[in-house]
Amino acid sequence: MLEFKNPIPLITPHGEGYAIYVTNSGTFENDCWCIVLKETGEIKHYNTSQLRMCKNGTFDIKNVCEIQP
């Protein structure tokens, strides 16, 4: 398990949120991310394939991706 000192902003199928930790699900599986949703404060778990990075000028990420539920 890797706990983030500074939460990572991500886009989930349920809106924007912050990653607080990630766990390894094995060699052939997606990692499991624990996300706190910005709007509601709910804590949800997602696979890596369900997440997208938020817009971030530091890393030259320009487009905000939307995930279809």
PyMOL Python script that loads the backbone (N, CA, C, O; Angstrom):
from pymol import cmd

cmd.read_pdbstr("""\
ATOM      1  N   MET A   1       0.850  -1.172   0.000  1.00  0.00           N
ATOM      2  CA  MET A   1       0.000   0.000   0.000  1.00  0.00           C
ATOM      3  C   MET A   1       0.897   1.238   0.000  1.00  0.00           C
ATOM      4  O   MET A   1       1.907   1.293   0.702  1.00  0.00           O
ATOM      5  N   LEU A   2       0.510   2.212  -0.792  1.00  0.00           N
ATOM      6  CA  LEU A   2       1.224   3.487  -0.829  1.00  0.00           C
ATOM      7  C   LEU A   2       0.245   4.589  -0.452  1.00  0.00           C
ATOM      8  O   LEU A   2      -0.733   4.835  -1.158  1.00  0.00           O
ATOM      9  N   GLU A   3       0.520   5.250   0.671  1.00  0.00           N
ATOM     10  CA  GLU A   3      -0.316   6.359   1.118  1.00  0.00           C
ATOM     11  C   GLU A   3       0.339   7.663   0.668  1.00  0.00           C
ATOM     12  O   GLU A   3       1.540   7.859   0.855  1.00  0.00           O
ATOM     13  N   PHE A   4      -0.454   8.546   0.075  1.00  0.00           N
ATOM     14  CA  PHE A   4       0.080   9.780  -0.461  1.00  0.00           C
ATOM     15  C   PHE A   4       0.127  10.868   0.601  1.00  0.00           C
ATOM     16  O   PHE A   4      -0.865  11.125   1.283  1.00  0.00           O
ATOM     17  N   LYS A   5       1.289  11.506   0.737  1.00  0.00           N
ATOM     18  CA  LYS A   5       1.425  12.624   1.670  1.00  0.00           C
ATOM     19  C   LYS A   5       0.564  13.793   1.186  1.00  0.00           C
ATOM     20  O   LYS A   5      -0.095  14.462   1.981  1.00  0.00           O
ATOM     21  N   ASN A   6       0.579  14.025  -0.121  1.00  0.00           N
ATOM     22  CA  ASN A   6      -0.259  15.049  -0.748  1.00  0.00           C
ATOM     23  C   ASN A   6      -1.233  14.343  -1.675  1.00  0.00           C
ATOM     24  O   ASN A   6      -0.802  13.751  -2.666  1.00  0.00           O
ATOM     25  N   PRO A   7      -2.532  14.383  -1.391  1.00  0.00           N
ATOM     26  CA  PRO A   7      -3.516  13.687  -2.232  1.00  0.00           C
ATOM     27  C   PRO A   7      -3.414  14.110  -3.698  1.00  0.00           C
ATOM     28  O   PRO A   7      -3.130  15.267  -4.006  1.00  0.00           O
ATOM     29  N   ILE A   8      -3.650  13.154  -4.593  1.00  0.00           N
ATOM     30  CA  ILE A   8      -3.549  13.379  -6.031  1.00  0.00           C
ATOM     31  C   ILE A   8      -4.938  13.634  -6.602  1.00  0.00           C
ATOM     32  O   ILE A   8      -5.830  12.803  -6.428  1.00  0.00           O
ATOM     33  N   PRO A   9      -5.145  14.765  -7.281  1.00  0.00           N
ATOM     34  CA  PRO A   9      -6.454  15.031  -7.879  1.00  0.00           C
ATOM     35  C   PRO A   9      -6.673  14.154  -9.114  1.00  0.00           C
ATOM     36  O   PRO A   9      -5.830  14.110 -10.009  1.00  0.00           O
ATOM     37  N   LEU A  10      -7.808  13.461  -9.151  1.00  0.00           N
ATOM     38  CA  LEU A  10      -8.143  12.568 -10.254  1.00  0.00           C
ATOM     39  C   LEU A  10      -9.606  12.753 -10.650  1.00  0.00           C
ATOM     40  O   LEU A  10     -10.410  13.299  -9.895  1.00  0.00           O
ATOM     41  N   ILE A  11      -9.926  12.284 -11.851  1.00  0.00           N
ATOM     42  CA  ILE A  11     -11.306  12.280 -12.317  1.00  0.00           C
ATOM     43  C   ILE A  11     -11.792  10.842 -12.297  1.00  0.00           C
ATOM     44  O   ILE A  11     -11.150   9.950 -12.851  1.00  0.00           O
ATOM     45  N   THR A  12     -12.933  10.623 -11.652  1.00  0.00           N
ATOM     46  CA  THR A  12     -13.504   9.288 -11.507  1.00  0.00           C
ATOM     47  C   THR A  12     -14.833   9.224 -12.269  1.00  0.00           C
ATOM     48  O   THR A  12     -15.303  10.250 -12.761  1.00  0.00           O
ATOM     49  N   PRO A  13     -15.438   8.053 -12.373  1.00  0.00           N
ATOM     50  CA  PRO A  13     -16.765   7.965 -12.987  1.00  0.00           C
ATOM     51  C   PRO A  13     -17.840   8.742 -12.214  1.00  0.00           C
ATOM     52  O   PRO A  13     -18.911   9.017 -12.753  1.00  0.00           O
ATOM     53  N   HIS A  14     -17.557   9.096 -10.951  1.00  0.00           N
ATOM     54  CA  HIS A  14     -18.522   9.820 -10.121  1.00  0.00           C
ATOM     55  C   HIS A  14     -18.140  11.280  -9.899  1.00  0.00           C
ATOM     56  O   HIS A  14     -18.712  11.936  -9.029  1.00  0.00           O
ATOM     57  N   GLY A  15     -17.195  11.797 -10.661  1.00  0.00           N
ATOM     58  CA  GLY A  15     -16.765  13.183 -10.512  1.00  0.00           C
ATOM     59  C   GLY A  15     -15.321  13.280 -10.060  1.00  0.00           C
ATOM     60  O   GLY A  15     -14.598  12.285 -10.016  1.00  0.00           O
ATOM     61  N   GLU A  16     -14.912  14.498  -9.723  1.00  0.00           N
ATOM     62  CA  GLU A  16     -13.533  14.726  -9.305  1.00  0.00           C
ATOM     63  C   GLU A  16     -13.329  14.297  -7.865  1.00  0.00           C
ATOM     64  O   GLU A  16     -14.246  14.345  -7.045  1.00  0.00           O
ATOM     65  N   GLY A  17     -12.095  13.872  -7.574  1.00  0.00           N
ATOM     66  CA  GLY A  17     -11.769  13.461  -6.223  1.00  0.00           C
ATOM     67  C   GLY A  17     -10.278  13.476  -5.993  1.00  0.00           C
ATOM     68  O   GLY A  17      -9.500  13.857  -6.868  1.00  0.00           O
ATOM     69  N   TYR A  18      -9.888  13.053  -4.799  1.00  0.00           N
ATOM     70  CA  TYR A  18      -8.483  13.025  -4.415  1.00  0.00           C
ATOM     71  C   TYR A  18      -8.087  11.617  -3.985  1.00  0.00           C
ATOM     72  O   TYR A  18      -8.751  10.998  -3.154  1.00  0.00           O
ATOM     73  N   ALA A  19      -6.997  11.123  -4.562  1.00  0.00           N
ATOM     74  CA  ALA A  19      -6.475   9.809  -4.188  1.00  0.00           C
ATOM     75  C   ALA A  19      -5.720   9.942  -2.876  1.00  0.00           C
ATOM     76  O   ALA A  19      -4.854  10.805  -2.734  1.00  0.00           O
ATOM     77  N   ILE A  20      -6.054   9.072  -1.905  1.00  0.00           N
ATOM     78  CA  ILE A  20      -5.341   9.117  -0.630  1.00  0.00           C
ATOM     79  C   ILE A  20      -4.420   7.917  -0.450  1.00  0.00           C
ATOM     80  O   ILE A  20      -3.435   7.999   0.284  1.00  0.00           O
ATOM     81  N   TYR A  21      -4.735   6.788  -1.119  1.00  0.00           N
ATOM     82  CA  TYR A  21      -3.790   5.675  -1.149  1.00  0.00           C
ATOM     83  C   TYR A  21      -4.101   4.743  -2.305  1.00  0.00           C
ATOM     84  O   TYR A  21      -5.192   4.781  -2.876  1.00  0.00           O
ATOM     85  N   VAL A  22      -3.132   3.909  -2.643  1.00  0.00           N
ATOM     86  CA  VAL A  22      -3.283   2.924  -3.712  1.00  0.00           C
ATOM     87  C   VAL A  22      -2.677   1.603  -3.223  1.00  0.00           C
ATOM     88  O   VAL A  22      -1.659   1.590  -2.531  1.00  0.00           O
ATOM     89  N   THR A  23      -3.322   0.500  -3.595  1.00  0.00           N
ATOM     90  CA  THR A  23      -2.798  -0.818  -3.230  1.00  0.00           C
ATOM     91  C   THR A  23      -2.577  -1.646  -4.490  1.00  0.00           C
ATOM     92  O   THR A  23      -3.272  -1.476  -5.492  1.00  0.00           O
ATOM     93  N   ASN A  24      -1.615  -2.528  -4.425  1.00  0.00           N
ATOM     94  CA  ASN A  24      -1.280  -3.405  -5.531  1.00  0.00           C
ATOM     95  C   ASN A  24      -2.254  -4.570  -5.542  1.00  0.00           C
ATOM     96  O   ASN A  24      -2.449  -5.238  -4.527  1.00  0.00           O
ATOM     97  N   SER A  25      -2.870  -4.812  -6.708  1.00  0.00           N
ATOM     98  CA  SER A  25      -3.830  -5.918  -6.812  1.00  0.00           C
ATOM     99  C   SER A  25      -3.228  -7.155  -7.462  1.00  0.00           C
ATOM    100  O   SER A  25      -3.956  -8.090  -7.795  1.00  0.00           O
ATOM    101  N   GLY A  26      -1.941  -7.174  -7.644  1.00  0.00           N
ATOM    102  CA  GLY A  26      -1.289  -8.336  -8.233  1.00  0.00           C
ATOM    103  C   GLY A  26      -0.725  -8.042  -9.617  1.00  0.00           C
ATOM    104  O   GLY A  26      -0.973  -6.978 -10.184  1.00  0.00           O
ATOM    105  N   THR A  27       0.014  -8.966 -10.142  1.00  0.00           N
ATOM    106  CA  THR A  27       0.714  -8.783 -11.410  1.00  0.00           C
ATOM    107  C   THR A  27      -0.215  -8.534 -12.582  1.00  0.00           C
ATOM    108  O   THR A  27       0.083  -7.693 -13.430  1.00  0.00           O
ATOM    109  N   PHE A  28      -1.321  -9.234 -12.653  1.00  0.00           N
ATOM    110  CA  PHE A  28      -2.192  -9.158 -13.820  1.00  0.00           C
ATOM    111  C   PHE A  28      -3.491  -8.403 -13.559  1.00  0.00           C
ATOM    112  O   PHE A  28      -4.459  -8.568 -14.301  1.00  0.00           O
ATOM    113  N   GLU A  29      -3.526  -7.594 -12.537  1.00  0.00           N
ATOM    114  CA  GLU A  29      -4.739  -6.856 -12.171  1.00  0.00           C
ATOM    115  C   GLU A  29      -4.441  -5.372 -12.091  1.00  0.00           C
ATOM    116  O   GLU A  29      -3.288  -4.968 -11.938  1.00  0.00           O
ATOM    117  N   ASN A  30      -5.497  -4.550 -12.196  1.00  0.00           N
ATOM    118  CA  ASN A  30      -5.367  -3.113 -11.973  1.00  0.00           C
ATOM    119  C   ASN A  30      -5.149  -2.852 -10.496  1.00  0.00           C
ATOM    120  O   ASN A  30      -5.634  -3.599  -9.646  1.00  0.00           O
ATOM    121  N   ASP A  31      -4.421  -1.790 -10.194  1.00  0.00           N
ATOM    122  CA  ASP A  31      -4.264  -1.394  -8.799  1.00  0.00           C
ATOM    123  C   ASP A  31      -5.590  -0.842  -8.283  1.00  0.00           C
ATOM    124  O   ASP A  31      -6.425  -0.390  -9.067  1.00  0.00           O
ATOM    125  N   CYS A  32      -5.780  -0.879  -6.972  1.00  0.00           N
ATOM    126  CA  CYS A  32      -6.999  -0.384  -6.347  1.00  0.00           C
ATOM    127  C   CYS A  32      -6.692   0.958  -5.677  1.00  0.00           C
ATOM    128  O   CYS A  32      -5.827   1.047  -4.806  1.00  0.00           O
ATOM    129  N   TRP A  33      -7.414   1.996  -6.099  1.00  0.00           N
ATOM    130  CA  TRP A  33      -7.211   3.347  -5.606  1.00  0.00           C
ATOM    131  C   TRP A  33      -8.338   3.740  -4.650  1.00  0.00           C
ATOM    132  O   TRP A  33      -9.509   3.481  -4.928  1.00  0.00           O
ATOM    133  N   CYS A  34      -7.987   4.356  -3.541  1.00  0.00           N
ATOM    134  CA  CYS A  34      -8.964   4.892  -2.601  1.00  0.00           C
ATOM    135  C   CYS A  34      -9.079   6.390  -2.870  1.00  0.00           C
ATOM    136  O   CYS A  34      -8.101   7.129  -2.756  1.00  0.00           O
ATOM    137  N   ILE A  35     -10.295   6.831  -3.229  1.00  0.00           N
ATOM    138  CA  ILE A  35     -10.538   8.200  -3.633  1.00  0.00           C
ATOM    139  C   ILE A  35     -11.597   8.835  -2.730  1.00  0.00           C
ATOM    140  O   ILE A  35     -12.612   8.213  -2.416  1.00  0.00           O
ATOM    141  N   VAL A  36     -11.347  10.079  -2.319  1.00  0.00           N
ATOM    142  CA  VAL A  36     -12.345  10.871  -1.612  1.00  0.00           C
ATOM    143  C   VAL A  36     -12.956  11.820  -2.642  1.00  0.00           C
ATOM    144  O   VAL A  36     -12.251  12.644  -3.225  1.00  0.00           O
ATOM    145  N   LEU A  37     -14.266  11.706  -2.863  1.00  0.00           N
ATOM    146  CA  LEU A  37     -14.929  12.551  -3.845  1.00  0.00           C
ATOM    147  C   LEU A  37     -15.046  13.980  -3.331  1.00  0.00           C
ATOM    148  O   LEU A  37     -15.425  14.208  -2.182  1.00  0.00           O
ATOM    149  N   LYS A  38     -14.717  14.940  -4.193  1.00  0.00           N
ATOM    150  CA  LYS A  38     -14.721  16.356  -3.831  1.00  0.00           C
ATOM    151  C   LYS A  38     -16.097  16.859  -3.426  1.00  0.00           C
ATOM    152  O   LYS A  38     -16.244  17.538  -2.410  1.00  0.00           O
ATOM    153  N   GLU A  39     -17.087  16.530  -4.211  1.00  0.00           N
ATOM    154  CA  GLU A  39     -18.416  17.102  -4.022  1.00  0.00           C
ATOM    155  C   GLU A  39     -19.133  16.580  -2.779  1.00  0.00           C
ATOM    156  O   GLU A  39     -19.779  17.349  -2.067  1.00  0.00           O
ATOM    157  N   THR A  40     -19.024  15.279  -2.516  1.00  0.00           N
ATOM    158  CA  THR A  40     -19.806  14.673  -1.436  1.00  0.00           C
ATOM    159  C   THR A  40     -18.988  14.207  -0.239  1.00  0.00           C
ATOM    160  O   THR A  40     -19.539  13.968   0.836  1.00  0.00           O
ATOM    161  N   GLY A  41     -17.665  14.076  -0.420  1.00  0.00           N
ATOM    162  CA  GLY A  41     -16.821  13.561   0.655  1.00  0.00           C
ATOM    163  C   GLY A  41     -16.857  12.048   0.782  1.00  0.00           C
ATOM    164  O   GLY A  41     -16.231  11.482   1.678  1.00  0.00           O
ATOM    165  N   GLU A  42     -17.594  11.384  -0.117  1.00  0.00           N
ATOM    166  CA  GLU A  42     -17.664   9.921  -0.089  1.00  0.00           C
ATOM    167  C   GLU A  42     -16.299   9.320  -0.380  1.00  0.00           C
ATOM    168  O   GLU A  42     -15.503   9.884  -1.131  1.00  0.00           O
ATOM    169  N   ILE A  43     -16.043   8.174   0.221  1.00  0.00           N
ATOM    170  CA  ILE A  43     -14.821   7.427  -0.057  1.00  0.00           C
ATOM    171  C   ILE A  43     -15.199   6.243  -0.921  1.00  0.00           C
ATOM    172  O   ILE A  43     -16.058   5.440  -0.555  1.00  0.00           O
ATOM    173  N   LYS A  44     -14.544   6.137  -2.084  1.00  0.00           N
ATOM    174  CA  LYS A  44     -14.835   5.058  -3.017  1.00  0.00           C
ATOM    175  C   LYS A  44     -13.532   4.436  -3.492  1.00  0.00           C
ATOM    176  O   LYS A  44     -12.470   5.056  -3.421  1.00  0.00           O
ATOM    177  N   HIS A  45     -13.626   3.211  -3.974  1.00  0.00           N
ATOM    178  CA  HIS A  45     -12.467   2.504  -4.506  1.00  0.00           C
ATOM    179  C   HIS A  45     -12.657   2.253  -5.996  1.00  0.00           C
ATOM    180  O   HIS A  45     -13.740   1.873  -6.442  1.00  0.00           O
ATOM    181  N   TYR A  46     -11.577   2.475  -6.769  1.00  0.00           N
ATOM    182  CA  TYR A  46     -11.614   2.329  -8.212  1.00  0.00           C
ATOM    183  C   TYR A  46     -10.391   1.562  -8.686  1.00  0.00           C
ATOM    184  O   TYR A  46      -9.350   1.559  -8.030  1.00  0.00           O
ATOM    185  N   ASN A  47     -10.531   0.912  -9.836  1.00  0.00           N
ATOM    186  CA  ASN A  47      -9.389   0.317 -10.523  1.00  0.00           C
ATOM    187  C   ASN A  47      -8.662   1.402 -11.297  1.00  0.00           C
ATOM    188  O   ASN A  47      -9.248   2.438 -11.610  1.00  0.00           O
ATOM    189  N   THR A  48      -7.410   1.180 -11.604  1.00  0.00           N
ATOM    190  CA  THR A  48      -6.614   2.145 -12.346  1.00  0.00           C
ATOM    191  C   THR A  48      -7.271   2.539 -13.662  1.00  0.00           C
ATOM    192  O   THR A  48      -7.228   3.708 -14.047  1.00  0.00           O
ATOM    193  N   SER A  49      -7.875   1.587 -14.352  1.00  0.00           N
ATOM    194  CA  SER A  49      -8.471   1.854 -15.660  1.00  0.00           C
ATOM    195  C   SER A  49      -9.695   2.769 -15.585  1.00  0.00           C
ATOM    196  O   SER A  49     -10.163   3.244 -16.620  1.00  0.00           O
ATOM    197  N   GLN A  50     -10.218   3.022 -14.397  1.00  0.00           N
ATOM    198  CA  GLN A  50     -11.392   3.875 -14.223  1.00  0.00           C
ATOM    199  C   GLN A  50     -11.037   5.338 -13.951  1.00  0.00           C
ATOM    200  O   GLN A  50     -11.935   6.172 -13.841  1.00  0.00           O
ATOM    201  N   LEU A  51      -9.759   5.663 -13.841  1.00  0.00           N
ATOM    202  CA  LEU A  51      -9.329   6.988 -13.411  1.00  0.00           C
ATOM    203  C   LEU A  51      -8.603   7.746 -14.504  1.00  0.00           C
ATOM    204  O   LEU A  51      -7.991   7.148 -15.389  1.00  0.00           O
ATOM    205  N   ARG A  52      -8.676   9.076 -14.437  1.00  0.00           N
ATOM    206  CA  ARG A  52      -7.953   9.962 -15.337  1.00  0.00           C
ATOM    207  C   ARG A  52      -7.355  11.097 -14.506  1.00  0.00           C
ATOM    208  O   ARG A  52      -7.916  11.496 -13.486  1.00  0.00           O
ATOM    209  N   MET A  53      -6.208  11.611 -14.959  1.00  0.00           N
ATOM    210  CA  MET A  53      -5.582  12.747 -14.286  1.00  0.00           C
ATOM    211  C   MET A  53      -6.369  14.011 -14.563  1.00  0.00           C
ATOM    212  O   MET A  53      -6.930  14.174 -15.647  1.00  0.00           O
ATOM    213  N   CYS A  54      -6.413  14.895 -13.601  1.00  0.00           N
ATOM    214  CA  CYS A  54      -7.023  16.210 -13.791  1.00  0.00           C
ATOM    215  C   CYS A  54      -6.066  17.103 -14.569  1.00  0.00           C
ATOM    216  O   CYS A  54      -4.876  16.809 -14.682  1.00  0.00           O
ATOM    217  N   LYS A  55      -6.595  18.181 -15.095  1.00  0.00           N
ATOM    218  CA  LYS A  55      -5.786  19.165 -15.801  1.00  0.00           C
ATOM    219  C   LYS A  55      -4.684  19.651 -14.866  1.00  0.00           C
ATOM    220  O   LYS A  55      -4.940  19.974 -13.706  1.00  0.00           O
ATOM    221  N   ASN A  56      -3.449  19.700 -15.381  1.00  0.00           N
ATOM    222  CA  ASN A  56      -2.326  20.089 -14.549  1.00  0.00           C
ATOM    223  C   ASN A  56      -1.249  20.726 -15.423  1.00  0.00           C
ATOM    224  O   ASN A  56      -0.610  20.040 -16.222  1.00  0.00           O
ATOM    225  N   GLY A  57      -1.047  22.030 -15.275  1.00  0.00           N
ATOM    226  CA  GLY A  57      -0.056  22.742 -16.073  1.00  0.00           C
ATOM    227  C   GLY A  57       1.368  22.319 -15.788  1.00  0.00           C
ATOM    228  O   GLY A  57       2.221  22.385 -16.672  1.00  0.00           O
ATOM    229  N   THR A  58       1.642  21.883 -14.564  1.00  0.00           N
ATOM    230  CA  THR A  58       2.992  21.454 -14.203  1.00  0.00           C
ATOM    231  C   THR A  58       3.442  20.273 -15.048  1.00  0.00           C
ATOM    232  O   THR A  58       4.595  20.213 -15.476  1.00  0.00           O
ATOM    233  N   PHE A  59       2.534  19.333 -15.290  1.00  0.00           N
ATOM    234  CA  PHE A  59       2.865  18.147 -16.067  1.00  0.00           C
ATOM    235  C   PHE A  59       2.414  18.264 -17.519  1.00  0.00           C
ATOM    236  O   PHE A  59       2.436  17.280 -18.259  1.00  0.00           O
ATOM    237  N   ASP A  60       2.003  19.467 -17.930  1.00  0.00           N
ATOM    238  CA  ASP A  60       1.544  19.739 -19.291  1.00  0.00           C
ATOM    239  C   ASP A  60       0.358  18.861 -19.685  1.00  0.00           C
ATOM    240  O   ASP A  60       0.235  18.457 -20.842  1.00  0.00           O
ATOM    241  N   ILE A  61      -0.509  18.569 -18.721  1.00  0.00           N
ATOM    242  CA  ILE A  61      -1.760  17.848 -18.997  1.00  0.00           C
ATOM    243  C   ILE A  61      -2.813  18.907 -19.279  1.00  0.00           C
ATOM    244  O   ILE A  61      -3.260  19.597 -18.362  1.00  0.00           O
ATOM    245  N   LYS A  62      -3.215  19.044 -20.539  1.00  0.00           N
ATOM    246  CA  LYS A  62      -4.075  20.151 -20.945  1.00  0.00           C
ATOM    247  C   LYS A  62      -5.553  19.815 -20.985  1.00  0.00           C
ATOM    248  O   LYS A  62      -6.378  20.657 -20.631  1.00  0.00           O
ATOM    249  N   ASN A  63      -5.910  18.628 -21.401  1.00  0.00           N
ATOM    250  CA  ASN A  63      -7.315  18.274 -21.567  1.00  0.00           C
ATOM    251  C   ASN A  63      -7.847  17.564 -20.349  1.00  0.00           C
ATOM    252  O   ASN A  63      -7.199  16.671 -19.804  1.00  0.00           O
ATOM    253  N   VAL A  64      -9.030  17.964 -19.921  1.00  0.00           N
ATOM    254  CA  VAL A  64      -9.701  17.262 -18.841  1.00  0.00           C
ATOM    255  C   VAL A  64     -10.558  16.179 -19.480  1.00  0.00           C
ATOM    256  O   VAL A  64     -11.470  16.482 -20.248  1.00  0.00           O
ATOM    257  N   CYS A  65     -10.276  14.938 -19.172  1.00  0.00           N
ATOM    258  CA  CYS A  65     -11.011  13.815 -19.741  1.00  0.00           C
ATOM    259  C   CYS A  65     -12.264  13.560 -18.924  1.00  0.00           C
ATOM    260  O   CYS A  65     -12.240  13.672 -17.698  1.00  0.00           O
ATOM    261  N   GLU A  66     -13.328  13.229 -19.572  1.00  0.00           N
ATOM    262  CA  GLU A  66     -14.522  12.812 -18.865  1.00  0.00           C
ATOM    263  C   GLU A  66     -14.672  11.319 -19.028  1.00  0.00           C
ATOM    264  O   GLU A  66     -14.447  10.783 -20.113  1.00  0.00           O
ATOM    265  N   ILE A  67     -15.044  10.655 -17.980  1.00  0.00           N
ATOM    266  CA  ILE A  67     -15.217   9.209 -18.002  1.00  0.00           C
ATOM    267  C   ILE A  67     -16.699   8.902 -18.073  1.00  0.00           C
ATOM    268  O   ILE A  67     -17.493   9.422 -17.289  1.00  0.00           O
ATOM    269  N   GLN A  68     -17.059   8.064 -19.009  1.00  0.00           N
ATOM    270  CA  GLN A  68     -18.450   7.665 -19.147  1.00  0.00           C
ATOM    271  C   GLN A  68     -18.740   6.545 -18.148  1.00  0.00           C
ATOM    272  O   GLN A  68     -17.999   5.563 -18.101  1.00  0.00           O
ATOM    273  N   PRO A  69     -19.814   6.673 -17.342  1.00  0.00           N
ATOM    274  CA  PRO A  69     -20.142   5.614 -16.372  1.00  0.00           C
ATOM    275  C   PRO A  69     -20.575   4.334 -17.035  1.00  0.00           C
ATOM    276  O   PRO A  69     -20.881   3.357 -16.352  1.00  0.00           O
TER     277      PRO A  69
END
""", "prot")
cmd.dss("prot")
cmd.show_as("cartoon", "prot")
cmd.util.cbc("prot")
cmd.orient("prot")
